[in-house]
Amino acid sequence: MGFIVILYGIVIGSFLNVCIYRIPNNQSLISPPSHCGNCDTRLKWKDLIPIVSYLWLKGKCRYCESKISMRYPLVEGITGILLVGIYFRYGIGVSFFKYSLLTLFLIVIALIDYDTTDVYSSVVYSGMAVGIIFILIETVAYSHSITNYIIGGLIGLGVIGLIYVLTGGMGVGDIEIAVLCGLFLGWKLEIYFLLISFIIGGTIAVMLIASKKKSKDEYIPLGPSLAMGAYIVLIIGEQYILNFI
């Protein structure tokens, strides 16, 4: 089953690449069909097999031989690995689909933020809508407390919002990501998520500044750190974090 999940993740990762490229460019996710960004030739099915086509074509377009970014197979492979990690942690069930969808949204949000320093509200709000659907499912089917997730979202809003108001060191998009994660994680995991994300973000910032790739006055996108923090928390879980602490 794990093999099927990783294949599923790789295929979904191919679609995420489309989202990551097209959303910031205000392009439809459906039309036009996939094409080479250099020669504009429409790609055939044999050019679109996730990872395999990239390796077979040696990272070049079949038609104009322009270089294809290595990000495409990397996103596909990493998506497969992340989803299979969720499968081994939760098995196949509501939690698997819930956390898989959160992970997929966060991949898109994080990489767009990395590329553009912008968080696209359309993606975040779509994720929130999915989170609310899962809250309703768990409330009806498993009698889970809806308050847990509402408080989770409010904690994200309050903590990141306060930092935004007091220091301006974070953006509105970071607030939206924190609320999104709270709706999926609940209030306890939301607290750990924020702590871990700040540690990751701070570490990355120090490394970038120390290596002179960024200056202390330059904006460093927090979206990738928030995405990593959320995934770590949902994989480790509350009890393991408490034992570690």
Order of alpha helices (4+ residues) and beta strands (2+ residues): alpha-alpha-alpha-alpha-alpha-alpha-alpha-alpha-alpha
